[in-house]
Amino acid sequence: MSAIALGLMGRGTEAVATARRGVEAQRKNPGPTQLREAQLIGAVLGLAACGRLSEAEAEATTGYLACLDRKST
């Protein structure tokens, strides 16, 4: 949630860093409660807020593909 809030406040660099730390924390959790790539929402918002649209699109695509992969398994 903090990455999302930071992204919405225009604090893009912090949002991206926070989102990536969230993804890593989810990877280390043996029993994740949600798809770890959900953490990328904050990164997408933060990158978009910084005008880094191609990076935002790449992160969004990563999350989207992870969701599709999860659905097919």
PEPE-V865967 format. One record per residue. N is the residue number from 0. SS is DSSP state (~ for helix, > for strand, _ for the rest). PHI is phi in whole degrees, 0 to 359 (999 if undefined). Layout:
n = (N & N)
ss = (SS & SS)
phi = (PHI & PHI)
This chain:
n = (0 & 1 & 2 & 3 & 4 & 5 & 6 & 7 & 8 & 9 & 10 & 11 & 12 & 13 & 14 & 15 & 16 & 17 & 18 & 19 & 20 & 21 & 22 & 23 & 24 & 25 & 26 & 27 & 28 & 29 & 30 & 31 & 32 & 33 & 34 & 35 & 36 & 37 & 38 & 39 & 40 & 41 & 42 & 43 & 44 & 45 & 46 & 47 & 48 & 49 & 50 & 51 & 52 & 53 & 54 & 55 & 56 & 57 & 58 & 59 & 60 & 61 & 62 & 63 & 64 & 65 & 66 & 67 & 68 & 69 & 70 & 71 & 72)
ss = (_ & ~ & ~ & ~ & ~ & ~ & ~ & ~ & _ & _ & _ & ~ & ~ & ~ & ~ & ~ & ~ & ~ & ~ & ~ & ~ & ~ & ~ & ~ & ~ & ~ & ~ & ~ & _ & _ & _ & _ & _ & _ & _ & ~ & ~ & ~ & ~ & ~ & ~ & ~ & ~ & ~ & ~ & ~ & ~ & ~ & ~ & _ & _ & _ & ~ & ~ & ~ & ~ & ~ & ~ & ~ & ~ & ~ & ~ & ~ & ~ & ~ & ~ & ~ & ~ & ~ & ~ & ~ & ~ & _)
phi = (999 & 294 & 295 & 296 & 299 & 298 & 298 & 292 & 275 & 84 & 265 & 301 & 298 & 293 & 297 & 297 & 298 & 294 & 297 & 293 & 296 & 296 & 298 & 296 & 297 & 295 & 298 & 279 & 280 & 293 & 228 & 300 & 269 & 213 & 298 & 301 & 292 & 300 & 297 & 289 & 305 & 297 & 296 & 299 & 296 & 295 & 296 & 297 & 297 & 274 & 81 & 267 & 292 & 293 & 291 & 298 & 297 & 297 & 296 & 297 & 295 & 303 & 296 & 297 & 295 & 296 & 295 & 296 & 296 & 296 & 293 & 279 & 259)
